[in-house]
Amino acid sequence: MFNQGMSRRHFLSHAAMGGAAVLGANQFLSHLQLNAAEVSKNQKACILIWLGGGAPTIDMWDLKPGSKNGGEFKPISTAGDLQICEHLPTIAQNMDALSVVRSMSTREADHMRGAYFMHTGYVPNPTVVHPTFGSVVSYEVGTKRQNLEIPAFVSIGNGGMSPGFLGMSHAPFSVDAGGRIQNADMGSMDQGRLMARLSMLETIEDGFIKSNRGEAGQAHKDVYGKAVNLMKSEQMKAFKLDEEKPEVREAYGRGGFGDSLLMARRLVEVGVPFIEVNTLGGWDLHNDVFNTLKNQRLPQLDKGIGSLVADLKQRGMMDNVTIICMGEFGRTPRINQNVGRDHWATSWSVLVGGGGLKGGQAIGETDADGTRIVSDSYLPSDLWATVAYAMRIPLDTVHTSKRGRPMKIANGGQPIKGLI
């Protein structure tokens, strides 16, 4: 459903063939320097923290003490005007900059359909592939950043979702938590050999394009050119964490998730407007939900997000960086016979903040058992409209699908009033 023509693997195989060898990968990475204050001042960005599988938000952001659905965890006070889970103390200390939308009602409780809906603001449709919102930001914001040499949409942890009708130029550029680009073999090809290959490829591609065989030839040439330029760019240093102070590495938590969030902050500093961080894996907790959360998922989530927010505050970046933490749905208020929770899209929560949005609040409300919403409810289109507002993307923007159909940005959603 989500594959759009030229794959990311195809893109990176070309990058591997030629790009880094222009200078020699290790050589060009060793002498680069970043100055965050110069390159990122007042540049808007969004970091999406994706909880794949669907996290039990009733045990994290909207606890129900005293209810049969309440589970084992207790709520604690925060730096804002709301309570969250006792196993998220670092996030609690920084909740003045974050809010929880507790009244998401999104109806799609299938993993693939829910992920599509939450990423795009549209339900899946067999006649059109809608762009994930990172691709929308790449198209609307990234193309206007003249000093940005690396991709405007970076996905850390997996391939991310499709750019849909916006095209492969706005697809997520995928790296792992160590900043390694899949299939990019930093070889030792000399510059002369590289230039000969590039010249030959350009001749072939120009001939193909002139033969009027559709968009594929030009798209291939554009993507390949970006791959080569990418490997030459000094901004590639943002993917390398070894220059960070040891205490910063420890604060975020060394390893996959902490390193991913630290990398996201570094990418924002060089001007990347959208970064998706794919977490930990394994939020599909049909079994043993409380032990898994307490001993594995929540400590890493707490350390990483809490440190990211504190770091952005300290660097004066919080008002320019919008953070969203969500999955494809929540999980059932009812605890099943395996001490787990099942898929639930009717009433659940999303963490959002930064970007000049109001923090320290609970937006919306569910009943005492968490089974239904007793306030205004919100859709993913409303979340993305809120992000668009924070990033100064006009809400009357309309894109056109390949079939000529007009598509409103964020599916015509409206910014969530309590956040703006």
C-alpha positions as CSV (number, residue, x, y, z in Angstrom):
1,M,0.0,0.0,0.0
2,F,2.8,2.4,0.9
3,N,5.4,1.7,-1.7
4,Q,5.6,4.5,-4.3
5,G,7.7,3.6,-7.3
6,M,11.3,4.3,-6.7
7,S,12.3,2.8,-3.4
8,R,14.4,4.2,-0.7
9,R,16.7,1.2,-1.2
10,H,17.1,2.3,-4.8
11,F,17.9,5.9,-3.8
12,L,20.6,4.7,-1.4
13,S,22.2,2.2,-3.6
14,H,23.1,5.1,-5.9
15,A,24.4,7.1,-2.9
16,A,26.5,4.1,-2.0
17,M,28.0,3.9,-5.5
18,G,29.2,7.4,-5.6
19,G,28.5,10.1,-3.1
20,A,30.8,9.8,-0.2
21,A,33.9,8.9,-2.1
22,V,34.3,12.4,-3.5
23,L,36.2,13.3,-0.3
24,G,36.5,10.0,1.4
25,A,33.8,9.5,3.9
26,N,35.9,9.4,7.1
27,Q,38.0,12.3,5.9
28,F,35.2,14.6,5.1
29,L,33.3,13.8,8.3
30,S,36.3,14.4,10.5
31,H,36.7,18.1,9.9
32,L,33.1,19.4,9.7
33,Q,31.7,21.8,12.2
34,L,28.2,22.8,13.2
35,N,27.0,26.1,14.6
36,A,23.4,25.6,15.7
37,A,22.9,29.3,16.6
38,E,23.7,30.3,13.0
39,V,21.9,27.7,11.0
40,S,18.7,27.1,13.0
41,K,17.7,30.5,14.4
42,N,13.9,30.8,14.3
43,Q,13.5,27.9,11.9
44,K,10.4,25.9,12.6
45,A,10.5,22.1,12.9
46,C,8.5,19.1,14.0
47,I,9.7,15.9,15.7
48,L,7.2,13.1,15.5
49,I,7.9,10.3,18.1
50,W,6.1,7.3,16.7
51,L,4.9,4.6,19.2
52,G,4.4,1.8,16.7
53,G,1.9,-0.8,17.7
54,G,-0.4,1.6,19.6
55,A,0.7,2.5,23.2
56,P,-1.7,2.1,26.2
57,T,-2.2,5.8,26.7
58,I,-4.7,5.1,29.6
59,D,-1.6,3.9,31.5
60,M,0.6,6.9,30.5
61,W,-1.3,10.2,30.0
62,D,-4.9,9.7,31.2
63,L,-4.9,7.4,34.2
64,K,-8.1,6.2,35.9
65,P,-7.4,5.6,39.5
66,G,-10.3,4.0,41.3
67,S,-11.7,2.5,38.1
68,K,-11.7,-1.3,37.3
69,N,-9.9,-0.2,34.1
70,G,-7.3,1.8,36.0
71,G,-4.5,-0.7,36.1
72,E,-1.5,-0.8,38.4
73,F,0.0,2.7,38.0
74,K,-0.6,5.8,40.0
75,P,-0.8,9.4,38.7
76,I,1.7,12.0,39.8
77,S,1.7,15.7,39.6
78,T,3.7,17.6,36.9
79,A,5.1,21.0,36.2
80,G,1.8,21.6,34.4
81,D,-1.8,21.5,35.5
82,L,-2.3,17.8,34.9
83,Q,-1.1,14.4,36.2
84,I,0.6,11.6,34.3
85,C,2.0,8.2,35.1
86,E,4.3,7.7,38.0
87,H,6.8,6.0,35.8
88,L,7.3,9.2,33.7
89,P,9.0,11.5,36.3
90,T,11.4,13.2,33.9
91,I,8.7,14.1,31.5
92,A,6.5,15.2,34.4
93,Q,9.2,17.7,35.3
94,N,9.0,19.2,31.8
95,M,5.2,19.1,31.3
96,D,5.1,22.9,31.4
97,A,6.2,22.7,27.8
98,L,3.9,19.8,26.8
99,S,0.2,19.1,26.8
100,V,-1.9,16.0,26.5
101,V,-4.8,15.8,24.1
102,R,-7.0,13.2,25.9
103,S,-9.9,13.1,23.5
104,M,-8.6,11.5,20.3
105,S,-11.3,9.5,18.6
106,T,-10.0,8.1,15.3
107,R,-12.1,4.9,14.6
108,E,-9.3,3.0,12.7
109,A,-8.2,0.2,15.0
110,D,-6.3,-1.8,12.4
111,H,-2.5,-1.3,12.6
112,M,-1.9,-0.4,8.9
113,R,-5.1,1.7,8.5
114,G,-4.5,3.4,11.8
115,A,-0.9,4.3,11.0
116,Y,-1.9,5.7,7.6
117,F,-4.7,7.8,9.1
118,M,-2.5,9.2,11.9
119,H,0.3,10.0,9.5
120,T,-1.7,11.6,6.7
121,G,-5.0,12.8,8.2
122,Y,-6.9,10.8,5.6
123,V,-8.4,7.3,5.8
124,P,-6.9,4.9,3.2
125,N,-8.5,5.2,-0.2
126,P,-7.8,2.8,-3.1
127,T,-7.8,5.6,-5.6
128,V,-5.1,7.9,-4.1
129,V,-2.0,7.6,-1.8
130,H,-2.0,10.6,0.5
131,P,1.4,12.0,1.6
132,T,2.6,11.4,5.2
133,F,2.7,14.8,6.9
134,G,6.5,14.8,7.0
135,S,6.4,14.8,3.2
136,V,3.9,17.8,3.3
137,V,6.4,19.7,5.5
138,S,9.3,18.8,3.1
139,Y,7.2,20.1,0.2
140,E,6.0,23.3,1.9
141,V,8.9,24.2,4.2
142,G,12.0,22.2,3.1
143,T,11.9,23.5,-0.5
144,K,12.1,27.1,0.8
145,R,15.3,26.5,2.9
146,Q,18.0,27.4,0.5
147,N,20.8,26.5,2.9
148,L,19.5,23.0,3.6
149,E,21.6,20.5,1.7
150,I,20.4,17.3,3.3
151,P,16.8,15.9,3.1
152,A,14.1,17.9,4.6
153,F,12.3,14.8,6.0
154,V,14.4,12.3,8.0
155,S,13.0,9.1,9.4
156,I,15.2,7.5,12.2
157,G,14.5,3.8,12.8
158,N,12.7,2.6,9.8
159,G,11.5,3.6,6.3
160,G,8.6,5.7,7.4
161,M,5.4,6.3,5.3
162,S,4.9,7.2,1.7
163,P,5.2,10.7,0.2
164,G,2.1,9.8,-1.9
165,F,1.3,12.1,-4.8
166,L,3.9,14.6,-3.7
167,G,6.6,12.3,-5.2
168,M,9.8,10.6,-4.2
169,S,11.7,13.9,-3.8
170,H,9.7,14.3,-0.5
171,A,10.0,10.7,0.7
172,P,11.6,10.1,4.2
173,F,15.3,9.7,4.2
174,S,15.9,6.7,6.4
175,V,18.7,6.1,8.8
176,D,19.1,3.8,11.8
177,A,19.7,5.1,15.4
178,G,23.4,5.2,14.8
179,G,22.9,7.6,11.8
180,R,23.9,4.8,9.3
181,I,22.3,5.0,5.9
182,Q,21.1,1.7,4.6
183,N,23.1,0.4,1.6
184,A,25.5,3.4,1.7
185,D,28.8,1.7,1.6
186,M,31.4,4.4,2.3
187,G,33.9,2.9,0.0
188,S,37.2,4.1,-1.3
189,M,36.3,4.9,-5.0
190,D,38.6,7.6,-6.3
191,Q,37.3,10.8,-7.6
192,G,38.2,10.2,-11.2
193,R,36.3,6.9,-11.3
194,L,33.3,8.5,-9.6
195,M,33.2,11.4,-12.0
196,A,33.4,9.0,-15.0
197,R,30.4,7.0,-13.6
198,L,28.4,10.2,-13.0
199,S,29.0,11.5,-16.5
200,M,28.0,8.2,-18.1
201,L,24.8,8.0,-15.9
202,E,23.9,11.6,-16.8
203,T,24.2,10.9,-20.5
204,I,21.9,7.8,-20.2
205,E,19.4,9.6,-18.0
206,D,19.2,12.7,-20.3
207,G,18.5,10.4,-23.3
208,F,15.8,8.6,-21.3
209,I,14.2,11.9,-20.3
210,K,14.2,13.2,-23.8
211,S,12.3,10.1,-25.0
212,N,9.2,11.3,-23.2
213,R,8.5,8.2,-21.3
214,G,6.8,9.8,-18.3
215,E,8.0,11.2,-15.0
216,A,10.2,8.3,-13.9
217,G,13.4,9.4,-15.7
218,Q,13.4,12.9,-14.3
219,A,12.5,11.6,-10.9
220,H,15.4,9.1,-11.0
221,K,17.8,11.9,-12.0
222,D,16.6,14.3,-9.3
223,V,16.8,11.7,-6.6
224,Y,20.2,10.5,-7.7
225,G,21.6,14.1,-7.8
226,K,20.3,14.7,-4.3
227,A,22.0,11.5,-3.1
228,V,25.4,12.6,-4.5
229,N,25.0,16.1,-3.1
230,L,24.0,14.6,0.2
231,M,27.2,12.7,0.6
232,K,29.3,15.9,-0.1
233,S,27.4,18.0,2.4
234,E,29.0,19.2,5.7
235,Q,25.5,19.0,7.2
236,M,25.9,15.2,7.3
237,K,27.7,15.6,10.5
238,A,24.3,16.0,12.2
239,F,24.0,12.3,12.0
240,K,27.1,11.7,14.0
241,L,26.8,11.8,17.8
242,D,30.4,11.3,18.8
243,E,31.1,15.0,19.3
244,E,28.3,15.3,21.9
245,K,29.5,15.5,25.5
246,P,29.3,12.2,27.4
247,E,26.9,13.7,30.0
248,V,24.5,14.7,27.2
249,R,24.6,11.2,25.7
250,E,23.9,9.7,29.2
251,A,21.1,12.1,29.8
252,Y,19.2,11.0,26.7
253,G,20.1,7.4,27.3
254,R,22.7,5.6,25.2
255,G,21.3,3.2,22.7
256,G,18.5,3.2,20.1
257,F,15.8,5.6,21.4
258,G,18.0,8.1,23.3
259,D,20.4,8.3,20.4
260,S,17.6,8.8,17.9
261,L,16.2,11.8,19.9
262,L,19.6,13.3,20.2
263,M,20.1,13.0,16.5
264,A,16.7,14.6,15.9
265,R,17.8,17.6,17.9
266,R,21.0,17.9,15.9
267,L,19.1,17.6,12.6
268,V,16.8,20.4,13.7
269,E,19.9,22.5,14.4
270,V,21.1,22.2,10.8
271,G,17.6,23.1,9.4
272,V,15.8,19.8,8.8
273,P,12.1,20.7,9.3
274,F,10.6,17.3,10.0
275,I,12.1,14.3,11.8
276,E,10.3,11.1,12.6
277,V,11.7,8.9,15.4
278,N,10.4,5.4,15.5
279,T,10.7,4.1,19.0
280,L,11.7,0.9,20.7
281,G,9.1,-1.2,18.9
282,G,6.7,-3.5,20.8
283,W,3.9,-1.2,21.9
284,D,1.3,-3.8,20.8
285,L,0.8,-4.9,24.3
286,H,-1.9,-7.6,24.3
287,N,0.0,-9.4,27.1
288,D,1.7,-8.4,30.4
289,V,1.2,-4.7,29.8
290,F,2.2,-3.4,33.2
291,N,5.4,-5.3,33.6
292,T,6.5,-4.4,30.1
293,L,5.7,-0.7,30.5
294,K,7.3,-0.4,34.0
295,N,10.5,-2.4,33.2
296,Q,11.1,-1.7,29.5
297,R,9.1,0.9,27.6
298,L,8.4,3.8,30.0
299,P,11.9,4.3,31.5
300,Q,13.4,4.7,28.0
301,L,10.6,6.9,26.8
302,D,10.8,9.0,30.0
303,K,14.5,9.6,29.8
304,G,14.6,10.3,26.1
305,I,11.6,12.7,25.8
306,G,12.3,14.4,29.2
307,S,15.9,15.1,28.2
308,L,15.0,16.2,24.7
309,V,12.5,18.8,26.1
310,A,15.0,20.0,28.7
311,D,17.7,20.3,26.0
312,L,15.5,22.2,23.7
313,K,14.6,24.6,26.5
314,Q,18.2,25.2,27.5
315,R,19.2,25.9,23.8
316,G,16.3,28.3,23.3
317,M,14.8,26.1,20.7
318,M,11.5,25.0,22.3
319,D,9.3,27.6,20.8
320,N,10.4,26.6,17.3
321,V,10.2,22.8,17.6
322,T,6.8,21.1,17.8
323,I,6.9,17.6,19.4
324,I,4.2,15.0,18.9
325,C,4.3,11.6,20.6
326,M,1.7,9.1,19.4
327,G,1.0,5.7,17.8
328,E,-1.8,4.5,15.5
329,F,-4.4,4.2,18.3
330,G,-4.7,3.6,22.0
331,R,-5.6,0.5,23.9
332,T,-8.7,-0.8,25.5
333,P,-9.7,0.5,28.9
334,R,-10.7,-3.1,29.7
335,I,-7.8,-5.3,30.8
336,N,-7.9,-8.7,29.1
337,Q,-7.4,-12.1,30.5
338,N,-3.7,-12.0,29.6
339,V,-3.2,-8.8,31.7
340,G,-2.9,-6.8,28.4
341,R,-4.9,-4.3,26.5
342,D,-6.2,-4.6,23.0
343,H,-6.7,-2.2,20.1
344,W,-8.8,0.9,20.8
345,A,-9.3,4.0,18.7
346,T,-12.5,5.3,20.4
347,S,-10.9,7.4,23.2
348,W,-7.2,7.8,23.7
349,S,-4.4,10.4,24.1
350,V,-1.6,12.1,22.3
351,L,1.3,14.1,23.8
352,V,2.0,17.4,22.0
353,G,3.9,20.6,22.8
354,G,6.6,23.0,21.9
355,G,6.4,25.1,18.7
356,G,4.9,28.0,20.6
357,L,1.8,25.9,21.6
358,K,0.4,26.1,25.1
359,G,1.9,23.6,27.5
360,G,1.0,22.2,30.8
361,Q,-2.6,21.3,29.9
362,A,-4.9,18.4,29.5
363,I,-7.1,19.1,26.4
364,G,-10.3,17.1,26.3
365,E,-11.7,14.6,28.7
366,T,-12.7,11.0,28.9
367,D,-15.2,9.5,31.5
368,A,-14.1,7.9,34.8
369,D,-13.6,4.5,33.1
370,G,-11.9,5.8,30.0
371,T,-14.5,4.3,27.7
372,R,-15.9,7.4,26.1
373,I,-15.1,11.0,25.4
374,V,-17.1,13.6,27.4
375,S,-15.7,16.7,25.6
376,D,-14.9,17.8,22.1
377,S,-13.1,15.0,20.2
378,Y,-10.2,15.3,17.8
379,L,-9.0,13.6,14.6
380,P,-5.5,13.3,13.2
381,S,-6.4,16.1,10.7
382,D,-6.8,18.4,13.7
383,L,-3.4,17.4,15.1
384,W,-1.7,18.1,11.8
385,A,-3.6,21.4,11.4
386,T,-2.2,22.3,14.8
387,V,1.4,21.4,13.6
388,A,0.8,23.4,10.4
389,Y,-0.3,26.4,12.4
390,A,2.8,26.1,14.6
391,M,5.1,25.8,11.6
392,R,3.4,28.8,9.8
393,I,2.1,26.7,6.9
394,P,-1.1,28.3,5.7
395,L,-4.1,26.3,6.5
396,D,-5.8,27.2,3.2
397,T,-3.0,25.4,1.3
398,V,-4.4,22.9,-1.3
399,H,-2.3,20.2,-3.1
400,T,-3.4,18.4,-6.2
401,S,-3.3,14.7,-6.6
402,K,-2.0,12.9,-9.7
403,R,-5.5,12.7,-11.0
404,G,-6.1,16.4,-10.6
405,R,-8.1,16.1,-7.4
406,P,-7.7,19.0,-4.9
407,M,-6.5,18.0,-1.4
408,K,-6.7,20.3,1.5
409,I,-3.7,20.4,3.8
410,A,-4.3,18.2,6.9
411,N,-7.6,17.1,5.3
412,G,-9.1,20.5,6.2
413,G,-8.6,19.9,10.0
414,Q,-8.7,22.8,12.4
415,P,-6.0,23.7,15.0
416,I,-6.9,22.5,18.5
417,K,-8.1,25.7,20.2
418,G,-6.7,24.9,23.6
419,L,-3.2,24.6,22.3
420,I,-3.0,27.9,20.3
